C-alpha cells in the first residue's frame, strides 16, 4: 500500500520559516519524481516545487528564492523548506509522487498539511 505522509505544517508569522516533510512508503522511491503542491481556499491546486530522483529542481515563480525542495532517497522522504513566508502562502500543502519509470505517469498524493501565515 502506497502512503505519502506529510508533517510539519502549522501557524507562522509573516517573514517566518517552516519546514515540511513527506515520508513515502510502498514505492521504489528512486522511480518517482516528487513534488509539493498547495491549495488555498477557493483556489485550484497549484504546483509549488518538484524534484527528480537525481535532484534536479523546479519552482513556481511565486516561491523562487524563498522555498527549497530536497529529498533523501535513503529515508524515502522529500522536504520543503519555506523561508520569508507571506500571507499568500497560506494553503494546504500536498506531497505528490509521480512515477517516471515505465510504466510512467502513476500519481500518488498525501493527505495534506495546513500552513497558515498570519500575525
C-alpha positions as CSV (number, residue, x, y, z in Angstrom):
1,X,0.0,0.0,0.0
2,X,1.4,3.4,-1.1
3,X,1.4,6.1,1.6
4,X,2.7,9.6,1.5
5,X,2.5,11.2,4.9
6,X,3.2,14.9,5.3
7,X,4.2,16.6,8.5
8,X,5.4,20.0,9.7
9,X,2.6,22.3,8.9
10,X,1.3,24.9,11.3
11,X,0.9,28.6,12.1
12,X,3.8,31.0,11.4
13,X,4.1,34.8,11.3
14,X,4.8,36.6,8.1
15,X,8.5,36.6,7.4
16,X,9.0,33.4,9.3
17,X,10.1,29.9,8.3
18,X,8.6,26.5,8.3
19,X,9.8,23.1,7.1
20,X,7.6,20.3,5.7
21,X,8.4,16.6,5.3
22,X,6.8,13.9,3.3
23,X,7.6,10.3,4.1
24,X,6.9,7.7,1.4
25,X,6.2,4.0,1.8
26,X,5.1,1.3,-0.6
27,X,7.0,2.7,-3.6
28,X,10.5,2.4,-5.0
29,X,11.4,6.0,-4.2
30,X,14.0,6.4,-6.9
31,X,11.5,5.6,-9.6
32,X,9.5,8.7,-8.7
33,X,9.8,12.4,-9.1
34,X,8.5,14.2,-6.0
35,X,6.6,17.4,-5.7
36,X,4.8,19.8,-3.4
37,X,1.6,21.4,-4.4
38,X,-0.7,23.7,-2.5
39,X,-4.4,24.7,-2.5
40,X,-5.7,27.8,-0.9
41,X,-9.4,28.2,0.0
42,X,-11.4,28.9,-3.2
43,X,-8.5,28.3,-5.5
44,X,-7.2,25.5,-7.6
45,X,-4.3,23.3,-6.5
46,X,-1.0,24.7,-7.8
47,X,2.5,23.4,-8.2
48,X,5.0,24.7,-5.7
49,X,8.1,22.7,-6.4
50,X,9.3,19.4,-7.9
51,X,12.5,17.4,-7.6
52,X,13.7,14.4,-9.7
53,X,15.3,11.3,-8.3
54,X,18.7,12.8,-9.5
55,X,18.0,16.0,-7.6
56,X,17.0,18.5,-10.3
57,X,14.5,21.0,-9.0
58,X,11.9,23.3,-10.4
59,X,9.9,26.0,-8.6
60,X,6.8,28.1,-9.1
61,X,7.8,31.8,-9.8
62,X,5.9,32.8,-6.6
63,X,8.3,30.8,-4.3
64,X,11.6,31.0,-6.1
65,X,14.3,32.2,-3.8
66,X,12.2,31.5,-0.7
67,X,11.4,27.8,-0.8
68,X,13.8,24.9,-1.2
69,X,12.8,21.4,-2.1
70,X,15.1,18.4,-1.3
71,X,14.9,14.7,-0.9
72,X,16.6,11.9,0.9
73,X,16.4,8.8,-1.3
74,X,17.6,6.5,1.6
75,X,14.9,7.8,4.0
76,X,12.4,8.0,1.2
77,X,11.5,11.5,2.3
78,X,11.0,14.8,0.5
79,X,11.3,18.1,2.2
80,X,10.2,21.7,1.6
81,X,11.9,24.4,3.5
82,X,9.9,27.6,3.4
83,X,11.5,30.9,4.3
84,X,10.3,34.5,4.2
85,X,6.7,33.3,4.3
86,X,3.9,35.5,3.1
87,X,0.2,35.6,4.0
88,X,-0.5,34.4,0.4
89,X,1.5,31.2,1.1
90,X,-1.4,30.1,3.4
91,X,-2.8,26.9,2.0
92,X,-3.0,23.1,2.4
93,X,0.3,21.7,1.1
94,X,0.2,18.3,-0.6
95,X,3.0,15.9,-1.3
96,X,3.0,14.2,-4.7
97,X,4.8,11.3,-6.2
98,X,4.9,10.8,-10.0
99,X,6.3,7.6,-11.4
100,X,8.9,8.3,-14.1
101,X,9.9,4.7,-14.9
102,X,7.9,2.7,-17.4
103,X,5.0,2.4,-17.0
104,X,5.3,6.1,-16.2
105,X,2.6,8.6,-15.1
106,X,1.1,7.0,-12.0
107,X,0.4,9.6,-9.3
108,X,0.1,9.4,-5.6
109,X,-1.0,12.1,-3.2
110,X,-0.6,12.7,0.5
111,X,-3.4,13.8,2.7
112,X,-2.1,17.4,3.0
113,X,-0.9,19.6,5.8
114,X,-2.1,23.1,6.7
115,X,0.2,26.0,6.6
116,X,-1.1,29.3,7.9
117,X,0.8,32.5,7.7
118,X,-0.7,35.1,9.9
119,X,0.2,37.6,12.6
